[in-house]
Amino acid sequence: MRRLLPVVALASCVTACVAPSTVDGVTDPALARLVARDAELQGQRDPLGVWEDGAPAIPASIGKESRDGWAAEDAVLLGDLEALDAERLDASDRISRAMLARDVADRLAAHRFGAHQIPFVSDSGFHTSLAGMGDRVRLEDTEDLERYLARLERIPSLVDEHVANLRDGLARGCTAPQLIVRGFLEQVRVHTEGDPEGLGWWRPFEDLPEVVSAEALEGDLERARSAVLAARDSFRALAEFTEDELLPGALTSLACS
């Protein structure tokens, strides 16, 4: 996603419960409401569930029904942004409005052209985001633990959804080049071997505070081991699909953009 100006980038962290007047840097109330709405929509679309305190960790599906619904929401949001009278906005708000409108328009274009069918580039993608979860989490209390476990348990079904999208792309000739797919395969394989304690997903459990100690939460740690094993096995299935189907069917040509 394009890096937005600080006003809009900060707004992307605002949750649905935040009043529009608290969107830093946005002085126009109507624009503030739209910035807050965009943040709310983005939070609802998190395939791993919202992590913010007080928000439920409800994961979003990335299937066709969800994507079509997101596009409809974005179309309404873009229309509302374009309907704002830019002449009455101050200079900062005009820039924020233009950048947010461009970002929403980019999301609509990605939906129209099926960008979800190529969910990775040469060095990153859904696989690196999932594999790196353990590096971005510190478990401070039992609520953090429950949220992290729920995210771990979401990985296999999310990988399955991505594989389905990749297969749809293969069917219409929409793939990354083989050169990129080979790198993707190697990145996935890194996370397919070893015991749970040796995989990156286990790192948050290595330094637990007393409130979530291993002795007090032995059952949760067994649940964590099962979840990490399931995540590892889903990456094994992803690697097998990539080697057997995606790589042979991927485009052999390269292009610059």
Secondary structure as a PSIPRED ss2 file (coil, helix, strand):
# PSIPRED VFORMAT (PSIPRED V4.0)

   1 M C   1.000  0.000  0.000
   2 R C   1.000  0.000  0.000
   3 R C   1.000  0.000  0.000
   4 L C   1.000  0.000  0.000
   5 L C   1.000  0.000  0.000
   6 P H   0.000  1.000  0.000
   7 V H   0.000  1.000  0.000
   8 V H   0.000  1.000  0.000
   9 A H   0.000  1.000  0.000
  10 L H   0.000  1.000  0.000
  11 A H   0.000  1.000  0.000
  12 S C   1.000  0.000  0.000
  13 C C   1.000  0.000  0.000
  14 V C   1.000  0.000  0.000
  15 T C   1.000  0.000  0.000
  16 A C   1.000  0.000  0.000
  17 C C   1.000  0.000  0.000
  18 V C   1.000  0.000  0.000
  19 A C   1.000  0.000  0.000
  20 P H   0.000  1.000  0.000
  21 S H   0.000  1.000  0.000
  22 T H   0.000  1.000  0.000
  23 V C   1.000  0.000  0.000
  24 D C   1.000  0.000  0.000
  25 G C   1.000  0.000  0.000
  26 V C   1.000  0.000  0.000
  27 T C   1.000  0.000  0.000
  28 D C   1.000  0.000  0.000
  29 P H   0.000  1.000  0.000
  30 A H   0.000  1.000  0.000
  31 L H   0.000  1.000  0.000
  32 A H   0.000  1.000  0.000
  33 R H   0.000  1.000  0.000
  34 L H   0.000  1.000  0.000
  35 V H   0.000  1.000  0.000
  36 A H   0.000  1.000  0.000
  37 R H   0.000  1.000  0.000
  38 D H   0.000  1.000  0.000
  39 A H   0.000  1.000  0.000
  40 E H   0.000  1.000  0.000
  41 L H   0.000  1.000  0.000
  42 Q H   0.000  1.000  0.000
  43 G H   0.000  1.000  0.000
  44 Q H   0.000  1.000  0.000
  45 R C   1.000  0.000  0.000
  46 D C   1.000  0.000  0.000
  47 P C   1.000  0.000  0.000
  48 L C   1.000  0.000  0.000
  49 G C   1.000  0.000  0.000
  50 V C   1.000  0.000  0.000
  51 W C   1.000  0.000  0.000
  52 E C   1.000  0.000  0.000
  53 D C   1.000  0.000  0.000
  54 G C   1.000  0.000  0.000
  55 A C   1.000  0.000  0.000
  56 P C   1.000  0.000  0.000
  57 A C   1.000  0.000  0.000
  58 I C   1.000  0.000  0.000
  59 P C   1.000  0.000  0.000
  60 A C   1.000  0.000  0.000
  61 S C   1.000  0.000  0.000
  62 I C   1.000  0.000  0.000
  63 G C   1.000  0.000  0.000
  64 K H   0.000  1.000  0.000
  65 E H   0.000  1.000  0.000
  66 S H   0.000  1.000  0.000
  67 R H   0.000  1.000  0.000
  68 D H   0.000  1.000  0.000
  69 G H   0.000  1.000  0.000
  70 W H   0.000  1.000  0.000
  71 A H   0.000  1.000  0.000
  72 A H   0.000  1.000  0.000
  73 E H   0.000  1.000  0.000
  74 D H   0.000  1.000  0.000
  75 A H   0.000  1.000  0.000
  76 V H   0.000  1.000  0.000
  77 L H   0.000  1.000  0.000
  78 L H   0.000  1.000  0.000
  79 G H   0.000  1.000  0.000
  80 D H   0.000  1.000  0.000
  81 L H   0.000  1.000  0.000
  82 E H   0.000  1.000  0.000
  83 A H   0.000  1.000  0.000
  84 L C   1.000  0.000  0.000
  85 D C   1.000  0.000  0.000
  86 A H   0.000  1.000  0.000
  87 E H   0.000  1.000  0.000
  88 R H   0.000  1.000  0.000
  89 L C   1.000  0.000  0.000
  90 D C   1.000  0.000  0.000
  91 A H   0.000  1.000  0.000
  92 S H   0.000  1.000  0.000
  93 D H   0.000  1.000  0.000
  94 R H   0.000  1.000  0.000
  95 I H   0.000  1.000  0.000
  96 S H   0.000  1.000  0.000
  97 R H   0.000  1.000  0.000
  98 A H   0.000  1.000  0.000
  99 M H   0.000  1.000  0.000
 100 L H   0.000  1.000  0.000
 101 A H   0.000  1.000  0.000
 102 R H   0.000  1.000  0.000
 103 D H   0.000  1.000  0.000
 104 V H   0.000  1.000  0.000
 105 A H   0.000  1.000  0.000
 106 D H   0.000  1.000  0.000
 107 R H   0.000  1.000  0.000
 108 L H   0.000  1.000  0.000
 109 A H   0.000  1.000  0.000
 110 A H   0.000  1.000  0.000
 111 H H   0.000  1.000  0.000
 112 R H   0.000  1.000  0.000
 113 F H   0.000  1.000  0.000
 114 G C   1.000  0.000  0.000
 115 A H   0.000  1.000  0.000
 116 H H   0.000  1.000  0.000
 117 Q H   0.000  1.000  0.000
 118 I C   1.000  0.000  0.000
 119 P C   1.000  0.000  0.000
 120 F E   0.000  0.000  1.000
 121 V C   1.000  0.000  0.000
 122 S C   1.000  0.000  0.000
 123 D C   1.000  0.000  0.000
 124 S C   1.000  0.000  0.000
 125 G E   0.000  0.000  1.000
 126 F H   0.000  1.000  0.000
 127 H H   0.000  1.000  0.000
 128 T H   0.000  1.000  0.000
 129 S H   0.000  1.000  0.000
 130 L H   0.000  1.000  0.000
 131 A H   0.000  1.000  0.000
 132 G C   1.000  0.000  0.000
 133 M H   0.000  1.000  0.000
 134 G H   0.000  1.000  0.000
 135 D H   0.000  1.000  0.000
 136 R C   1.000  0.000  0.000
 137 V C   1.000  0.000  0.000
 138 R C   1.000  0.000  0.000
 139 L C   1.000  0.000  0.000
 140 E C   1.000  0.000  0.000
 141 D C   1.000  0.000  0.000
 142 T H   0.000  1.000  0.000
 143 E H   0.000  1.000  0.000
 144 D H   0.000  1.000  0.000
 145 L H   0.000  1.000  0.000
 146 E H   0.000  1.000  0.000
 147 R H   0.000  1.000  0.000
 148 Y H   0.000  1.000  0.000
 149 L H   0.000  1.000  0.000
 150 A H   0.000  1.000  0.000
 151 R H   0.000  1.000  0.000
 152 L H   0.000  1.000  0.000
 153 E H   0.000  1.000  0.000
 154 R H   0.000  1.000  0.000
 155 I H   0.000  1.000  0.000
 156 P H   0.000  1.000  0.000
 157 S H   0.000  1.000  0.000
 158 L H   0.000  1.000  0.000
 159 V H   0.000  1.000  0.000
 160 D H   0.000  1.000  0.000
 161 E H   0.000  1.000  0.000
 162 H H   0.000  1.000  0.000
 163 V H   0.000  1.000  0.000
 164 A H   0.000  1.000  0.000
 165 N H   0.000  1.000  0.000
 166 L H   0.000  1.000  0.000
 167 R H   0.000  1.000  0.000
 168 D H   0.000  1.000  0.000
 169 G H   0.000  1.000  0.000
 170 L H   0.000  1.000  0.000
 171 A H   0.000  1.000  0.000
 172 R C   1.000  0.000  0.000
 173 G C   1.000  0.000  0.000
 174 C C   1.000  0.000  0.000
 175 T C   1.000  0.000  0.000
 176 A C   1.000  0.000  0.000
 177 P E   0.000  0.000  1.000
 178 Q H   0.000  1.000  0.000
 179 L H   0.000  1.000  0.000
 180 I H   0.000  1.000  0.000
 181 V H   0.000  1.000  0.000
 182 R H   0.000  1.000  0.000
 183 G H   0.000  1.000  0.000
 184 F H   0.000  1.000  0.000
 185 L H   0.000  1.000  0.000
 186 E H   0.000  1.000  0.000
 187 Q H   0.000  1.000  0.000
 188 V H   0.000  1.000  0.000
 189 R H   0.000  1.000  0.000
 190 V C   1.000  0.000  0.000
 191 H C   1.000  0.000  0.000
 192 T C   1.000  0.000  0.000
 193 E C   1.000  0.000  0.000
 194 G C   1.000  0.000  0.000
 195 D C   1.000  0.000  0.000
 196 P H   0.000  1.000  0.000
 197 E H   0.000  1.000  0.000
 198 G H   0.000  1.000  0.000
 199 L C   1.000  0.000  0.000
 200 G H   0.000  1.000  0.000
 201 W H   0.000  1.000  0.000
 202 W H   0.000  1.000  0.000
 203 R H   0.000  1.000  0.000
 204 P H   0.000  1.000  0.000
 205 F H   0.000  1.000  0.000
 206 E C   1.000  0.000  0.000
 207 D C   1.000  0.000  0.000
 208 L C   1.000  0.000  0.000
 209 P C   1.000  0.000  0.000
 210 E H   0.000  1.000  0.000
 211 V H   0.000  1.000  0.000
 212 V H   0.000  1.000  0.000
 213 S C   1.000  0.000  0.000
 214 A C   1.000  0.000  0.000
 215 E C   1.000  0.000  0.000
 216 A C   1.000  0.000  0.000
 217 L C   1.000  0.000  0.000
 218 E H   0.000  1.000  0.000
 219 G H   0.000  1.000  0.000
 220 D H   0.000  1.000  0.000
 221 L H   0.000  1.000  0.000
 222 E H   0.000  1.000  0.000
 223 R H   0.000  1.000  0.000
 224 A H   0.000  1.000  0.000
 225 R H   0.000  1.000  0.000
 226 S H   0.000  1.000  0.000
 227 A H   0.000  1.000  0.000
 228 V H   0.000  1.000  0.000
 229 L H   0.000  1.000  0.000
 230 A H   0.000  1.000  0.000
 231 A H   0.000  1.000  0.000
 232 R H   0.000  1.000  0.000
 233 D H   0.000  1.000  0.000
 234 S H   0.000  1.000  0.000
 235 F H   0.000  1.000  0.000
 236 R H   0.000  1.000  0.000
 237 A H   0.000  1.000  0.000
 238 L H   0.000  1.000  0.000
 239 A H   0.000  1.000  0.000
 240 E H   0.000  1.000  0.000
 241 F H   0.000  1.000  0.000
 242 T H   0.000  1.000  0.000
 243 E H   0.000  1.000  0.000
 244 D H   0.000  1.000  0.000
 245 E H   0.000  1.000  0.000
 246 L H   0.000  1.000  0.000
 247 L H   0.000  1.000  0.000
 248 P H   0.000  1.000  0.000
 249 G H   0.000  1.000  0.000
 250 A C   1.000  0.000  0.000
 251 L E   0.000  0.000  1.000
 252 T C   1.000  0.000  0.000
 253 S C   1.000  0.000  0.000
 254 L C   1.000  0.000  0.000
 255 A C   1.000  0.000  0.000
 256 C C   1.000  0.000  0.000
 257 S C   1.000  0.000  0.000
